[in-house]
């Protein structure tokens, strides 16, 4: 498992940002992170342009991830 960090843009608003997802492969992470970004931006998946892979961090099992909704 690894944590994949992607750039994204919301087509309708022009908002740009970054979002990450932990998965076994980059393809799996791309599919899941697209759904999560759409949820957080209150839009449809076809309104999101998922950009470049910015970073990959290996998970070791002793790392703690706080979800975006829990950290507010």
PDB file of N, CA, C and O in Angstrom:
ATOM      1  N   UNK A   1       0.835  -1.177   0.000  1.00  0.00           N
ATOM      2  CA  UNK A   1       0.000   0.000   0.000  1.00  0.00           C
ATOM      3  C   UNK A   1       0.885   1.246   0.000  1.00  0.00           C
ATOM      4  O   UNK A   1       1.967   1.278   0.586  1.00  0.00           O
ATOM      5  N   UNK A   2       0.378   2.259  -0.678  1.00  0.00           N
ATOM      6  CA  UNK A   2       1.080   3.536  -0.724  1.00  0.00           C
ATOM      7  C   UNK A   2       0.047   4.660  -0.719  1.00  0.00           C
ATOM      8  O   UNK A   2      -1.123   4.449  -1.039  1.00  0.00           O
ATOM      9  N   UNK A   3       0.496   5.848  -0.355  1.00  0.00           N
ATOM     10  CA  UNK A   3      -0.378   7.022  -0.355  1.00  0.00           C
ATOM     11  C   UNK A   3      -0.016   7.846  -1.589  1.00  0.00           C
ATOM     12  O   UNK A   3       1.117   8.308  -1.722  1.00  0.00           O
ATOM     13  N   UNK A   4      -0.988   8.027  -2.495  1.00  0.00           N
ATOM     14  CA  UNK A   4      -0.797   8.714  -3.761  1.00  0.00           C
ATOM     15  C   UNK A   4      -1.392  10.119  -3.678  1.00  0.00           C
ATOM     16  O   UNK A   4      -2.562  10.277  -3.329  1.00  0.00           O
ATOM     17  N   UNK A   5      -0.598  11.131  -3.995  1.00  0.00           N
ATOM     18  CA  UNK A   5      -1.028  12.528  -3.950  1.00  0.00           C
ATOM     19  C   UNK A   5      -1.218  13.027  -5.379  1.00  0.00           C
ATOM     20  O   UNK A   5      -0.301  12.960  -6.198  1.00  0.00           O
ATOM     21  N   UNK A   6      -2.432  13.535  -5.671  1.00  0.00           N
ATOM     22  CA  UNK A   6      -2.774  14.002  -7.009  1.00  0.00           C
ATOM     23  C   UNK A   6      -3.135  15.480  -7.005  1.00  0.00           C
ATOM     24  O   UNK A   6      -3.650  15.999  -6.015  1.00  0.00           O
ATOM     25  N   UNK A   7      -2.865  16.151  -8.114  1.00  0.00           N
ATOM     26  CA  UNK A   7      -3.389  17.494  -8.350  1.00  0.00           C
ATOM     27  C   UNK A   7      -4.770  17.323  -8.970  1.00  0.00           C
ATOM     28  O   UNK A   7      -5.040  16.337  -9.655  1.00  0.00           O
ATOM     29  N   UNK A   8      -5.646  18.307  -8.716  1.00  0.00           N
ATOM     30  CA  UNK A   8      -6.966  18.267  -9.349  1.00  0.00           C
ATOM     31  C   UNK A   8      -7.457  19.672  -9.625  1.00  0.00           C
ATOM     32  O   UNK A   8      -6.967  20.643  -9.049  1.00  0.00           O
ATOM     33  N   UNK A   9      -8.446  19.768 -10.527  1.00  0.00           N
ATOM     34  CA  UNK A   9      -9.103  21.035 -10.818  1.00  0.00           C
ATOM     35  C   UNK A   9     -10.589  20.776 -10.974  1.00  0.00           C
ATOM     36  O   UNK A   9     -10.998  19.778 -11.568  1.00  0.00           O
ATOM     37  N   UNK A  10     -11.393  21.680 -10.437  1.00  0.00           N
ATOM     38  CA  UNK A  10     -12.845  21.632 -10.614  1.00  0.00           C
ATOM     39  C   UNK A  10     -13.145  22.487 -11.840  1.00  0.00           C
ATOM     40  O   UNK A  10     -12.929  23.698 -11.815  1.00  0.00           O
ATOM     41  N   UNK A  11     -13.640  21.871 -12.909  1.00  0.00           N
ATOM     42  CA  UNK A  11     -13.868  22.583 -14.165  1.00  0.00           C
ATOM     43  C   UNK A  11     -14.817  23.761 -14.002  1.00  0.00           C
ATOM     44  O   UNK A  11     -14.543  24.842 -14.523  1.00  0.00           O
ATOM     45  N   UNK A  12     -15.917  23.578 -13.298  1.00  0.00           N
ATOM     46  CA  UNK A  12     -16.954  24.610 -13.219  1.00  0.00           C
ATOM     47  C   UNK A  12     -16.526  25.852 -12.440  1.00  0.00           C
ATOM     48  O   UNK A  12     -17.031  26.944 -12.700  1.00  0.00           O
ATOM     49  N   UNK A  13     -15.607  25.700 -11.494  1.00  0.00           N
ATOM     50  CA  UNK A  13     -15.196  26.838 -10.671  1.00  0.00           C
ATOM     51  C   UNK A  13     -13.756  27.270 -10.910  1.00  0.00           C
ATOM     52  O   UNK A  13     -13.375  28.381 -10.541  1.00  0.00           O
ATOM     53  N   UNK A  14     -12.955  26.411 -11.519  1.00  0.00           N
ATOM     54  CA  UNK A  14     -11.540  26.705 -11.725  1.00  0.00           C
ATOM     55  C   UNK A  14     -10.685  26.455 -10.501  1.00  0.00           C
ATOM     56  O   UNK A  14      -9.479  26.703 -10.524  1.00  0.00           O
ATOM     57  N   UNK A  15     -11.301  25.960  -9.420  1.00  0.00           N
ATOM     58  CA  UNK A  15     -10.557  25.683  -8.189  1.00  0.00           C
ATOM     59  C   UNK A  15      -9.536  24.576  -8.426  1.00  0.00           C
ATOM     60  O   UNK A  15      -9.850  23.549  -9.027  1.00  0.00           O
ATOM     61  N   UNK A  16      -8.319  24.792  -7.951  1.00  0.00           N
ATOM     62  CA  UNK A  16      -7.252  23.800  -8.048  1.00  0.00           C
ATOM     63  C   UNK A  16      -6.842  23.383  -6.649  1.00  0.00           C
ATOM     64  O   UNK A  16      -6.918  24.170  -5.705  1.00  0.00           O
ATOM     65  N   UNK A  17      -6.409  22.145  -6.526  1.00  0.00           N
ATOM     66  CA  UNK A  17      -5.975  21.661  -5.233  1.00  0.00           C
ATOM     67  C   UNK A  17      -5.220  20.358  -5.337  1.00  0.00           C
ATOM     68  O   UNK A  17      -4.862  19.913  -6.427  1.00  0.00           O
ATOM     69  N   UNK A  18      -4.984  19.752  -4.189  1.00  0.00           N
ATOM     70  CA  UNK A  18      -4.303  18.458  -4.086  1.00  0.00           C
ATOM     71  C   UNK A  18      -5.103  17.574  -3.154  1.00  0.00           C
ATOM     72  O   UNK A  18      -5.715  18.053  -2.199  1.00  0.00           O
ATOM     73  N   UNK A  19      -5.096  16.281  -3.433  1.00  0.00           N
ATOM     74  CA  UNK A  19      -5.807  15.326  -2.594  1.00  0.00           C
ATOM     75  C   UNK A  19      -5.077  13.996  -2.696  1.00  0.00           C
ATOM     76  O   UNK A  19      -4.554  13.657  -3.758  1.00  0.00           O
ATOM     77  N   UNK A  20      -5.036  13.238  -1.607  1.00  0.00           N
ATOM     78  CA  UNK A  20      -4.332  11.956  -1.623  1.00  0.00           C
ATOM     79  C   UNK A  20      -5.268  10.824  -1.236  1.00  0.00           C
ATOM     80  O   UNK A  20      -6.335  11.026  -0.657  1.00  0.00           O
ATOM     81  N   UNK A  21      -4.813   9.605  -1.589  1.00  0.00           N
ATOM     82  CA  UNK A  21      -5.576   8.401  -1.281  1.00  0.00           C
ATOM     83  C   UNK A  21      -4.607   7.240  -1.106  1.00  0.00           C
ATOM     84  O   UNK A  21      -3.623   7.125  -1.837  1.00  0.00           O
ATOM     85  N   UNK A  22      -4.892   6.386  -0.139  1.00  0.00           N
ATOM     86  CA  UNK A  22      -4.085   5.192   0.084  1.00  0.00           C
ATOM     87  C   UNK A  22      -4.693   4.018  -0.656  1.00  0.00           C
ATOM     88  O   UNK A  22      -5.884   3.736  -0.522  1.00  0.00           O
ATOM     89  N   UNK A  23      -3.862   3.327  -1.445  1.00  0.00           N
ATOM     90  CA  UNK A  23      -4.344   2.196  -2.251  1.00  0.00           C
ATOM     91  C   UNK A  23      -3.162   1.301  -2.619  1.00  0.00           C
ATOM     92  O   UNK A  23      -2.002   1.635  -2.378  1.00  0.00           O
ATOM     93  N   UNK A  24      -3.493   0.167  -3.203  1.00  0.00           N
ATOM     94  CA  UNK A  24      -2.466  -0.789  -3.623  1.00  0.00           C
ATOM     95  C   UNK A  24      -1.791  -0.363  -4.926  1.00  0.00           C
ATOM     96  O   UNK A  24      -0.610  -0.642  -5.134  1.00  0.00           O
ATOM     97  N   UNK A  25      -2.551   0.326  -5.819  1.00  0.00           N
ATOM     98  CA  UNK A  25      -2.010   0.752  -7.104  1.00  0.00           C
ATOM     99  C   UNK A  25      -2.421   2.194  -7.404  1.00  0.00           C
ATOM    100  O   UNK A  25      -3.372   2.713  -6.818  1.00  0.00           O
ATOM    101  N   UNK A  26      -1.705   2.825  -8.311  1.00  0.00           N
ATOM    102  CA  UNK A  26      -2.055   4.182  -8.717  1.00  0.00           C
ATOM    103  C   UNK A  26      -3.432   4.221  -9.375  1.00  0.00           C
ATOM    104  O   UNK A  26      -4.200   5.157  -9.155  1.00  0.00           O
ATOM    105  N   UNK A  27      -3.742   3.212 -10.178  1.00  0.00           N
ATOM    106  CA  UNK A  27      -5.038   3.160 -10.858  1.00  0.00           C
ATOM    107  C   UNK A  27      -6.192   3.103  -9.852  1.00  0.00           C
ATOM    108  O   UNK A  27      -7.198   3.794 -10.014  1.00  0.00           O
ATOM    109  N   UNK A  28      -6.038   2.281  -8.822  1.00  0.00           N
ATOM    110  CA  UNK A  28      -7.061   2.186  -7.780  1.00  0.00           C
ATOM    111  C   UNK A  28      -7.200   3.512  -7.040  1.00  0.00           C
ATOM    112  O   UNK A  28      -8.310   3.956  -6.748  1.00  0.00           O
ATOM    113  N   UNK A  29      -6.071   4.136  -6.741  1.00  0.00           N
ATOM    114  CA  UNK A  29      -6.090   5.421  -6.046  1.00  0.00           C
ATOM    115  C   UNK A  29      -6.772   6.486  -6.894  1.00  0.00           C
ATOM    116  O   UNK A  29      -7.544   7.285  -6.366  1.00  0.00           O
ATOM    117  N   UNK A  30      -6.503   6.514  -8.198  1.00  0.00           N
ATOM    118  CA  UNK A  30      -7.139   7.494  -9.089  1.00  0.00           C
ATOM    119  C   UNK A  30      -8.656   7.341  -9.086  1.00  0.00           C
ATOM    120  O   UNK A  30      -9.382   8.334  -9.045  1.00  0.00           O
ATOM    121  N   UNK A  31      -9.125   6.127  -9.129  1.00  0.00           N
ATOM    122  CA  UNK A  31     -10.571   5.887  -9.158  1.00  0.00           C
ATOM    123  C   UNK A  31     -11.237   6.314  -7.853  1.00  0.00           C
ATOM    124  O   UNK A  31     -12.301   6.933  -7.873  1.00  0.00           O
ATOM    125  N   UNK A  32     -10.630   5.993  -6.742  1.00  0.00           N
ATOM    126  CA  UNK A  32     -11.222   6.305  -5.436  1.00  0.00           C
ATOM    127  C   UNK A  32     -11.115   7.785  -5.089  1.00  0.00           C
ATOM    128  O   UNK A  32     -12.058   8.365  -4.550  1.00  0.00           O
ATOM    129  N   UNK A  33      -9.965   8.405  -5.394  1.00  0.00           N
ATOM    130  CA  UNK A  33      -9.780   9.806  -5.035  1.00  0.00           C
ATOM    131  C   UNK A  33     -10.706  10.702  -5.844  1.00  0.00           C
ATOM    132  O   UNK A  33     -11.137  11.742  -5.347  1.00  0.00           O
ATOM    133  N   UNK A  34     -11.018  10.331  -7.058  1.00  0.00           N
ATOM    134  CA  UNK A  34     -11.948  11.105  -7.882  1.00  0.00           C
ATOM    135  C   UNK A  34     -13.318  11.188  -7.216  1.00  0.00           C
ATOM    136  O   UNK A  34     -13.933  12.254  -7.189  1.00  0.00           O
ATOM    137  N   UNK A  35     -13.792  10.084  -6.689  1.00  0.00           N
ATOM    138  CA  UNK A  35     -15.077  10.071  -5.992  1.00  0.00           C
ATOM    139  C   UNK A  35     -15.041  10.938  -4.740  1.00  0.00           C
ATOM    140  O   UNK A  35     -16.002  11.652  -4.453  1.00  0.00           O
ATOM    141  N   UNK A  36     -13.946  10.883  -3.995  1.00  0.00           N
ATOM    142  CA  UNK A  36     -13.832  11.652  -2.758  1.00  0.00           C
ATOM    143  C   UNK A  36     -13.738  13.153  -3.040  1.00  0.00           C
ATOM    144  O   UNK A  36     -14.340  13.956  -2.326  1.00  0.00           O
ATOM    145  N   UNK A  37     -12.998  13.527  -4.060  1.00  0.00           N
ATOM    146  CA  UNK A  37     -12.896  14.943  -4.412  1.00  0.00           C
ATOM    147  C   UNK A  37     -14.268  15.483  -4.805  1.00  0.00           C
ATOM    148  O   UNK A  37     -14.663  16.563  -4.364  1.00  0.00           O
ATOM    149  N   UNK A  38     -14.988  14.738  -5.628  1.00  0.00           N
ATOM    150  CA  UNK A  38     -16.333  15.165  -6.043  1.00  0.00           C
ATOM    151  C   UNK A  38     -17.234  15.337  -4.825  1.00  0.00           C
ATOM    152  O   UNK A  38     -18.028  16.276  -4.767  1.00  0.00           O
ATOM    153  N   UNK A  39     -17.118  14.449  -3.866  1.00  0.00           N
ATOM    154  CA  UNK A  39     -17.918  14.536  -2.643  1.00  0.00           C
ATOM    155  C   UNK A  39     -17.569  15.802  -1.852  1.00  0.00           C
ATOM    156  O   UNK A  39     -18.464  16.524  -1.414  1.00  0.00           O
ATOM    157  N   UNK A  40     -16.295  16.067  -1.672  1.00  0.00           N
ATOM    158  CA  UNK A  40     -15.867  17.227  -0.904  1.00  0.00           C
ATOM    159  C   UNK A  40     -16.164  18.545  -1.613  1.00  0.00           C
ATOM    160  O   UNK A  40     -16.389  19.562  -0.958  1.00  0.00           O
ATOM    161  N   UNK A  41     -16.166  18.537  -2.936  1.00  0.00           N
ATOM    162  CA  UNK A  41     -16.412  19.758  -3.701  1.00  0.00           C
ATOM    163  C   UNK A  41     -17.890  19.923  -4.079  1.00  0.00           C
ATOM    164  O   UNK A  41     -18.247  20.873  -4.775  1.00  0.00           O
ATOM    165  N   UNK A  42     -18.743  19.006  -3.626  1.00  0.00           N
ATOM    166  CA  UNK A  42     -20.185  19.052  -3.909  1.00  0.00           C
ATOM    167  C   UNK A  42     -20.468  19.156  -5.405  1.00  0.00           C
ATOM    168  O   UNK A  42     -21.221  20.025  -5.846  1.00  0.00           O
ATOM    169  N   UNK A  43     -19.861  18.267  -6.175  1.00  0.00           N
ATOM    170  CA  UNK A  43     -20.042  18.262  -7.618  1.00  0.00           C
ATOM    171  C   UNK A  43     -20.008  16.827  -8.129  1.00  0.00           C
ATOM    172  O   UNK A  43     -19.872  15.884  -7.351  1.00  0.00           O
ATOM    173  N   UNK A  44     -20.131  16.673  -9.432  1.00  0.00           N
ATOM    174  CA  UNK A  44     -20.097  15.352 -10.068  1.00  0.00           C
ATOM    175  C   UNK A  44     -18.667  15.014 -10.484  1.00  0.00           C
ATOM    176  O   UNK A  44     -17.831  15.905 -10.639  1.00  0.00           O
ATOM    177  N   UNK A  45     -18.397  13.738 -10.663  1.00  0.00           N
ATOM    178  CA  UNK A  45     -17.046  13.315 -11.038  1.00  0.00           C
ATOM    179  C   UNK A  45     -16.630  13.856 -12.403  1.00  0.00           C
ATOM    180  O   UNK A  45     -15.444  14.085 -12.640  1.00  0.00           O
ATOM    181  N   UNK A  46     -17.588  14.063 -13.298  1.00  0.00           N
ATOM    182  CA  UNK A  46     -17.220  14.578 -14.623  1.00  0.00           C
ATOM    183  C   UNK A  46     -16.857  16.065 -14.589  1.00  0.00           C
ATOM    184  O   UNK A  46     -16.413  16.609 -15.600  1.00  0.00           O
ATOM    185  N   UNK A  47     -17.038  16.732 -13.442  1.00  0.00           N
ATOM    186  CA  UNK A  47     -16.645  18.126 -13.263  1.00  0.00           C
ATOM    187  C   UNK A  47     -15.234  18.234 -12.685  1.00  0.00           C
ATOM    188  O   UNK A  47     -14.718  19.339 -12.513  1.00  0.00           O
ATOM    189  N   UNK A  48     -14.609  17.100 -12.386  1.00  0.00           N
ATOM    190  CA  UNK A  48     -13.267  17.069 -11.799  1.00  0.00           C
ATOM    191  C   UNK A  48     -12.258  16.616 -12.840  1.00  0.00           C
ATOM    192  O   UNK A  48     -12.462  15.607 -13.515  1.00  0.00           O
ATOM    193  N   UNK A  49     -11.176  17.359 -12.966  1.00  0.00           N
ATOM    194  CA  UNK A  49     -10.050  16.941 -13.801  1.00  0.00           C
ATOM    195  C   UNK A  49      -8.952  16.488 -12.847  1.00  0.00           C
ATOM    196  O   UNK A  49      -8.354  17.298 -12.138  1.00  0.00           O
ATOM    197  N   UNK A  50      -8.698  15.192 -12.839  1.00  0.00           N
ATOM    198  CA  UNK A  50      -7.647  14.651 -11.983  1.00  0.00           C
ATOM    199  C   UNK A  50      -6.330  14.778 -12.722  1.00  0.00           C
ATOM    200  O   UNK A  50      -6.152  14.215 -13.802  1.00  0.00           O
ATOM    201  N   UNK A  51      -5.410  15.523 -12.131  1.00  0.00           N
ATOM    202  CA  UNK A  51      -4.154  15.850 -12.806  1.00  0.00           C
ATOM    203  C   UNK A  51      -3.032  14.886 -12.510  1.00  0.00           C
ATOM    204  O   UNK A  51      -3.237  13.686 -12.328  1.00  0.00           O
ATOM    205  N   UNK A  52      -1.848  15.444 -12.467  1.00  0.00           N
ATOM    206  CA  UNK A  52      -0.618  14.670 -12.305  1.00  0.00           C
ATOM    207  C   UNK A  52      -0.519  14.022 -10.933  1.00  0.00           C
ATOM    208  O   UNK A  52      -1.068  14.512  -9.946  1.00  0.00           O
ATOM    209  N   UNK A  53       0.184  12.924 -10.904  1.00  0.00           N
ATOM    210  CA  UNK A  53       0.576  12.285  -9.650  1.00  0.00           C
ATOM    211  C   UNK A  53       1.752  13.093  -9.111  1.00  0.00           C
ATOM    212  O   UNK A  53       2.802  13.162  -9.750  1.00  0.00           O
ATOM    213  N   UNK A  54       1.583  13.702  -7.945  1.00  0.00           N
ATOM    214  CA  UNK A  54       2.598  14.592  -7.387  1.00  0.00           C
ATOM    215  C   UNK A  54       3.591  13.889  -6.480  1.00  0.00           C
ATOM    216  O   UNK A  54       4.762  14.263  -6.426  1.00  0.00           O
ATOM    217  N   UNK A  55       3.122  12.858  -5.758  1.00  0.00           N
ATOM    218  CA  UNK A  55       3.995  12.201  -4.791  1.00  0.00           C
ATOM    219  C   UNK A  55       3.434  10.826  -4.438  1.00  0.00           C
ATOM    220  O   UNK A  55       2.225  10.603  -4.490  1.00  0.00           O
ATOM    221  N   UNK A  56       4.309   9.932  -4.087  1.00  0.00           N
ATOM    222  CA  UNK A  56       3.930   8.602  -3.601  1.00  0.00           C
ATOM    223  C   UNK A  56       4.726   8.348  -2.331  1.00  0.00           C
ATOM    224  O   UNK A  56       5.954   8.428  -2.327  1.00  0.00           O
ATOM    225  N   UNK A  57       4.013   8.043  -1.257  1.00  0.00           N
ATOM    226  CA  UNK A  57       4.671   7.720   0.015  1.00  0.00           C
ATOM    227  C   UNK A  57       4.282   6.313   0.425  1.00  0.00           C
ATOM    228  O   UNK A  57       3.099   5.974   0.458  1.00  0.00           O
ATOM    229  N   UNK A  58       5.260   5.509   0.732  1.00  0.00           N
ATOM    230  CA  UNK A  58       5.008   4.145   1.162  1.00  0.00           C
ATOM    231  C   UNK A  58       4.460   4.146   2.584  1.00  0.00           C
ATOM    232  O   UNK A  58       4.916   4.906   3.438  1.00  0.00           O
ATOM    233  N   UNK A  59       3.490   3.295   2.822  1.00  0.00           N
ATOM    234  CA  UNK A  59       2.952   3.156   4.172  1.00  0.00           C
ATOM    235  C   UNK A  59       3.671   2.009   4.864  1.00  0.00           C
ATOM    236  O   UNK A  59       4.068   1.029   4.233  1.00  0.00           O
ATOM    237  N   UNK A  60       3.828   2.153   6.178  1.00  0.00           N
ATOM    238  CA  UNK A  60       4.559   1.131   6.924  1.00  0.00           C
ATOM    239  C   UNK A  60       3.707   0.456   7.980  1.00  0.00           C
ATOM    240  O   UNK A  60       4.171  -0.455   8.666  1.00  0.00           O
ATOM    241  N   UNK A  61       2.463   0.896   8.117  1.00  0.00           N
ATOM    242  CA  UNK A  61       1.595   0.298   9.105  1.00  0.00           C
ATOM    243  C   UNK A  61       1.603   1.010  10.439  1.00  0.00           C
ATOM    244  O   UNK A  61       0.707   0.804  11.257  1.00  0.00           O
ATOM    245  N   UNK A  62       2.610   1.852  10.673  1.00  0.00           N
ATOM    246  CA  UNK A  62       2.657   2.574  11.940  1.00  0.00           C
ATOM    247  C   UNK A  62       2.389   4.070  11.755  1.00  0.00           C
ATOM    248  O   UNK A  62       2.723   4.882  12.619  1.00  0.00           O
ATOM    249  N   UNK A  63       1.785   4.420  10.623  1.00  0.00           N
ATOM    250  CA  UNK A  63       1.461   5.817  10.356  1.00  0.00           C
ATOM    251  C   UNK A  63      -0.002   6.085  10.679  1.00  0.00           C
ATOM    252  O   UNK A  63      -0.849   5.199  10.558  1.00  0.00           O
ATOM    253  N   UNK A  64      -0.285   7.306  11.086  1.00  0.00           N
ATOM    254  CA  UNK A  64      -1.641   7.699  11.428  1.00  0.00           C
ATOM    255  C   UNK A  64      -2.123   8.713  10.403  1.00  0.00           C
ATOM    256  O   UNK A  64      -1.443   9.703  10.136  1.00  0.00           O
ATOM    257  N   UNK A  65      -3.306   8.465   9.822  1.00  0.00           N
ATOM    258  CA  UNK A  65      -3.900   9.394   8.883  1.00  0.00           C
ATOM    259  C   UNK A  65      -5.218   9.887   9.454  1.00  0.00           C
ATOM    260  O   UNK A  65      -6.080   9.090   9.824  1.00  0.00           O
ATOM    261  N   UNK A  66      -5.368  11.188   9.524  1.00  0.00           N
ATOM    262  CA  UNK A  66      -6.621  11.767   9.980  1.00  0.00           C
ATOM    263  C   UNK A  66      -7.399  12.203   8.757  1.00  0.00           C
ATOM    264  O   UNK A  66      -6.868  12.913   7.903  1.00  0.00           O
ATOM    265  N   UNK A  67      -8.646  11.788   8.662  1.00  0.00           N
ATOM    266  CA  UNK A  67      -9.440  12.143   7.490  1.00  0.00           C
ATOM    267  C   UNK A  67      -9.688  13.643   7.472  1.00  0.00           C
ATOM    268  O   UNK A  67      -9.672  14.295   8.515  1.00  0.00           O
ATOM    269  N   UNK A  68      -9.918  14.189   6.275  1.00  0.00           N
ATOM    270  CA  UNK A  68     -10.111  15.614   6.110  1.00  0.00           C
ATOM    271  C   UNK A  68     -11.319  16.102   6.907  1.00  0.00           C
ATOM    272  O   UNK A  68     -11.268  17.184   7.490  1.00  0.00           O
ATOM    273  N   UNK A  69     -12.385  15.339   6.942  1.00  0.00           N
ATOM    274  CA  UNK A  69     -13.577  15.732   7.659  1.00  0.00           C
ATOM    275  C   UNK A  69     -13.391  15.736   9.170  1.00  0.00           C
ATOM    276  O   UNK A  69     -14.047  16.501   9.877  1.00  0.00           O
ATOM    277  N   UNK A  70     -12.500  14.884   9.665  1.00  0.00           N
ATOM    278  CA  UNK A  70     -12.278  14.786  11.110  1.00  0.00           C
ATOM    279  C   UNK A  70     -11.353  15.859  11.630  1.00  0.00           C
ATOM    280  O   UNK A  70     -11.361  16.160  12.824  1.00  0.00           O
ATOM    281  N   UNK A  71     -10.565  16.435  10.765  1.00  0.00           N
ATOM    282  CA  UNK A  71      -9.573  17.406  11.213  1.00  0.00           C
ATOM    283  C   UNK A  71     -10.134  18.819  11.307  1.00  0.00           C
ATOM    284  O   UNK A  71      -9.444  19.724  11.777  1.00  0.00           O
ATOM    285  N   UNK A  72     -11.364  19.021  10.870  1.00  0.00           N
ATOM    286  CA  UNK A  72     -11.955  20.367  10.901  1.00  0.00           C
ATOM    287  C   UNK A  72     -12.432  20.712  12.294  1.00  0.00           C
ATOM    288  O   UNK A  72     -12.957  21.803  12.514  1.00  0.00           O
TER     289      UNK A  72
END
